[in-house]
Amino acid sequence: MSDDRLTIAGREFRSRLWVGTGKYKDFVETKKAIETSGADVVTVAVRRVNITDRNSENLLDYLDPKQYTILPNTAGCYTVEDAVRYSRLARAAGVSDLVKLEVIGDERTLFPDTAGLIEAAKILIKEGFVVLPYTNDDPIVAQKLVDIGCPAVMPLAAPIGSGLGIRNPYNLKIILETVNVPVIVDAGVGTASDAALAMEYGADAVLMNTAIAGAREPIAMAEAMKYAVEAGRLAYKAGRIPRKLYATASSPIEGML
Amino acid sequence: MHVQVNGESRHVREEINVTGLLRDLQLNVERVAVEINLEILDRGDFDARTLHEGDRIEILSFIGGGGGGIFDCGFLIAD
């Protein structure tokens, strides 16, 4: 699998499992889970620094930006203005033009506001950002995002943190068929089989956070997800057999008594 | 003079620049973004930019996050 690299906007990625860095018990667990997952892209959020407690540690002390691609997100942004502002701050705080763009439309579902997403993406692309948009499982919106210059799309499997798995496999399959950029299934994965399934459908990568961080044993789940994504990818490349309603014998009739 | 840093009023010496403020706060220049009165600074301008009375300064950094909302884990406050 080592030569099976994912390329987005000229950047090469070794792992097809991308992980978030939120919700872990502490930075030690964060680091261990991410190392175990084998991921080389990690998402982070941008927030005010704690200026009152100078003893608190920095996430990047545990995740070396030389070793990982740090992918800042605009999580928590509900307007185009906020998403653009946070993207610019992320670029100023970091080292690259990459941003996982989120414009959240609703607090309960955290579904993307896709109209706002397209608008924000246009502004940021014009400013030279490499915009990886967190979008709905809507093939039309996915294509629009590609048309305006997004080098990949990140449709959700299910609401963020819901663990419901792929709720709309047919839409996801249409997106995979119609867009000509990498598709990263983002959010909603609950367990290893969900990740494997996304990869079997032909997704180029899967991004998750809660499925690992929220598991009873996050490190073990990180390992499970690593294998699931690899297995799903291999199965996709190997080509599954067609589904048939009736049996087909796999032992020969010849030679029977 | 007084400035606002991350929403809190703070006394700083006259003529202090952004680099000086970050040093006083023991923050790593390479790990933060600074916005003053809604204008984001390039890291290269931290020396040249002197603070003025009443400036509203935001200092941000990366914290653990996946997507969506904001969750209330104590350690997730950025450093």
Interface residues (C-beta under 8 A of the other chain):
Chain A: V19 G20 T21 G22 K23 Y24 D26 F27 T30 T43 V44 A45 V46 R47 R48 V49 N50 I51 D53 R54 S56 E57 N58 L59 L60 I70 P72 N73 A75 G76 R88 L89 A90 R91 A92 A93 G94 K100 E102 I104 E107 L110 Y134 I160 G161 D186 A187 M208 N209 T210 A213
Chain B: V5 N6 G7 E8 L25 Q26 L27 N28 R31 V32 A33 V34 E35 I40 L41 D42 R43 E58 I59 L60 S61 F62 I63 G64 G65 G66 G67 G68 G69 I70 F71 C73 F75 L76 I77 A78 D79
